Amino acid sequence: TLDYGILGVLTPALIYCLPEKWEKLVMLGAAMVAETLCTEWYQIFSLLALPLLLLYNGEPGSRRLKYFFYLGYPLHLLLLAAISMLL
């Protein structure tokens, strides 16, 4: 099974095929959000990431932060798994 269904497979492909077509990518994103909100309302919280995405200037971030996130992501998953076992 796929965690994100067919949208999880098609979205990266569409982003790759439309790198300079921001209008089409925004419409794709809006359609995906609308579909998701109709089926899984709690996904509305994913919109909280939008302001951060709009601040991105296209340049790579600091190397130190890169390693922080490389370590932080798996650690937060371990923490969530531990919490779920305790519940």
N, C-alpha and C positions, 0 to 999 in steps of 0.2 A: 504494500500500500504506500501511497505518497502522503506525506503530511499535509501538503498544500493542494493536492489534487492536480488536475490538468493545468490550473493557473500557475502552479509552482514550476511547471515544466515550460509552459509557453512564455511566461513573463520575461525570463532572462533572454530567451531567443528573440522576442520582440524588441527588447531594449538594445540588443546587439544589432538588429537589422535597422533600427531607427535612431542611430546615435545623434543625428542633427535635427531630428523632427520633434522638438520639445512639445509642440502643441498636441501632436498625436499621442505622445507619451503621457501627457497630463490627462487627456481624454481617456486613455487606457486605464490610468490610475483611478480616475473618478468612477469609471464603470466597475472596476474591481471593488472599490470601496462600497459602492451602492449595492452590489450583489452580496458582498459579505455582510453588510449591515442588515440586509433583509433576512439573512439566514442565521447569523450569529451576532446579536446586538452588542455583546461585550467587546467586540473588536473595534468599536468606536474609539477606544482608548489608544489604538494605534495611530490615530490622527495627532496625538500629542507629539509625535516625532516630526511632524511636518515643519514646524518652525526651524528646527535644527537642520533639516535637509535643505531648506531654503537659504540658510546661512552659508552653505558649502560653496567655496569659491573655486573648486576644481584643483586645488593644490594639495599635495600630500601633507599630512600632519607631521608632528614631531616624532622622531624615532623612539624617544623614551615613552611616549604615550602608546605607541604601537605595542611595545612589549608589555605595558600595563594591561592593555586589553587582551593580548594573547593569553595572559595569565588570569585575568579577571573573569573572562567568559567561562572557561571550564570550572573555575572555582565557584561561580554563582550557580552553575548547574549542579555541582556536587552539594552545595548548600540546600538547594531546592529539593534534591533527592533525599537528603538527610531529613529535612522537615517533613516530607511526605511519608517517610518511614515511621517517624515519630507519631504522626497522626493516624 
